[in-house]
Amino acid sequence: MFELSLIVPALIALFVAWVIIATFRYIPNDRVGIVEKLWSATGSLKGGLIALNGEAGFQPQLLRGGWHVLMPFQYRIHKMPLVTIPQGKIGYVFARDGQPLPSAQALASNVTATDFQDVAGFLGVGGQRGPQRKILREGTYALNLAQFVVITAERVYFHPLEASEAETFKRMAEVVGDRFGFEPVVIKGTDDVIGIVTVHDGPSLPEGQIIAPTLGDDAANPAVYHNNFQDVEKFLQAGGLRGRQLQTLVEGTYYINRLFATVEMIPKTVVEVGNVGVVVSYTGELGVDLTGELYKHGELVKRNTRGVWNEPLLPGKYAFNTYAGKVLMVPTTNFILKWNKTESGSHKFDENLSEVSLITKDAFEPSLPLSVVVQTDYRKAPLVIQRFGDIKRLVEQTLDPMVSAYFKNIGQTRTLIQLIQDRSAIQQISGEQMKEKFALYNLELQEVLIGTPTSGAVGSQIETILTQLRSRQIAEEQVETYTRQEKAAMKEKELREAESRAKQQTFITESELSINIQSNQGKAEYERSRQEAARIQTLATAEAEKIRLLGEGEAKKIQAIAGAEAERTARVGIAQAMAIEEQVRAYGGPRLQLTQQVLNRFAEAIQASGVDVVPKILIAGQNEGNSGSPMTGNVMEALLTLMLSERLGTDVSTGSTPRQPAAEAMRKKVQDDLNRPAR
């Protein structure tokens, strides 16, 4: 009893713990939870895999990272990883549930069912089961792996339902891998290749067509813009057909579903310089003949129609789909056709040609090697291809019989010797006559070159004739040699005479040259003397004129200086006279001035002689002329006054001296000049 009371609570506790654990579920952030409903009040699914209406089965919603509360004992949670598509890779999606595919459809449509992360929305808008047209680009996706299987290069993401599924999905991955479908289509410019696309889904080609026509792929027109087969739904909506496509892929990167379309790389069509490419198209609408009613050899059509295009491809690189047609190269520069078994041109048009077998007028059978220089007008290249198929066929089926027949006719009208000797004339005539024949086949003949005939069946006889011709020629050459030697001897005699005359002619020429040189030297000396005399005369005349002008200038200079000096002297003298006169007046008359000068001289004499200025004996006298008043000066002064009066002849005691008439006139003139106003 005791033991039972302990076990029951323990069991209850375990049950409660289990209920709690079953109620709370945790999903890591790097995973998702697929919910499987174990039972439901609405019952089980009647069809399909995903329970959209709450039935028992896999639910469309996912549980993301974190804690979730669920009804215990009703749900089972399957934890699955997030789907990751690496950078530059592609993932393919396979839907387990949805609408079944129609019989003519290879991949499930994604016109409306575009969101693989919304299972309910995908199935609600009529999403189809099976491989999907839409692919997954780089990124991480939270997908319900019970509904979707994602195939990548690294692994296959799916929730296993049965053991056989793993093998099925593995085979699908191998198919995609064989088509390099996990990586985008990358076309590099350095590879010089283009991509030929083959579509594996959509309506089939109509009867009579071998390649699907190009659809509009203009971004400005969304109705037809399928972005180079990357948007599958747009391609099919625009009327895209299943099969190999006329449109090609050029340089770039393209994310194309390889289950929808595969891409094959082929080289670009290169038309080298000196050639044009004539296009023979296998597809397109039937074209209208552009050659006219008078041309009965076939039809030419415009571009992008079925037939031979009337416009060739000029030199360059072209993204031409060689499954839709072929490009035949036609040389537009000169090329040589050689009728010679041992030689052929690089183009190999003449590799099956051989020498022309002739029968001459004298029944010989030589073989004649030929070379014909031909050119094709690039505008007429389509006519050549349209008429003959290609250049080699034209050469072998038309030109070879025509040229052989022409030269056979020439050989029958001449002997073997004439055929050899008239080679140049035959070559010129044949070139002129055959131009018209070549023009009929849209070719331009530039030149015909004839080689040396070779031996045929009777080669020994031809060799004998050639030996005779050589002997005859040697004899003729010997006669010509002797004749020329005779002429040479005569010429040598004339040469010797000419040499003798030439030797004497040297001395004659030298003497004539010496005479001419001396004469020229004399003339040169005479001319130099004349020029020197003229130069001296000119210099003397110039020097005399210089001296005369200098003399005249110097005389005028002296005259001007003398006049100026005289005028200056006169004016200075007059000025001095006037100054002296004024000084005399200032001193109170000539007597006082004279007395001053005498006293100055007297003082100088006394200073020089050292005589005492103050006399030791005073002599006083009476001035009788003044009523007995004493004499005002000393005896020396009286004596000096007396001497000066006798010398000058005047009375110095008077206070003034009358002016001379000449001095007075000069003074007035100077005064007038000074008072005259300046001009």
Secondary structure, DSSP 4 states (H G I P E B T S, - for coil): -HHHHHHHHHHHHHHHHHHHHHHEEEE-TTEEEEEEE---TT-B-SSSSB-SSS-BEEEEEEE-SEEEE--TTTEEEEEEEPEEE-TT--EEEEESSSBPPPTT-SSB--SS---TT-HHHHHHTTPBSEEEEEEE-SEEE---TTTEEEE-SS-EE---SSTHHHHHHHHHHHHHHHTTTTS-EEE-GGGTEEEEEEE-SSSPPPTT-SSBPPPP--TT-TTT--TTTT-HHHHHHTT--SEEEEEEE-SEEE---TTTEEEEEEEPEEE-TTEEEEEEESSSEEPPP-S-TT--S---B-TTEEEEBSSPBPSEEE---TTSEEEEEEE-S-EEEEE-TT---TT-TTTT--PEE---TTS---EE-EEEEEE--TTTHHHHHHHHSSHHHHIIIIIHHHHHHHHHHHHHTS-HHHHHHTHHHHHHHHHHHHHHHHHTTT-EEEEEEE---B--TTHHHHHHHHHHHHHHHHHHHHHHHHHHHHHHHHHHHHHHHHHHHHHHHHHHHHHHHHHHHHHHHHHHHHHHHHHHHHHHHHHHHHHHHHHHHHHHHHHHHHHHHHHHHHHHHHHHHHHHHHHHHHHHHHTTSHHHHHHHHHHHHHHHHHHHHT--SS-SS----B-GGGTTPBPSS-HHHHHHHHHHHHHHTS-TTSS--PPPHHHHHHHHHHHHHHHSPP-
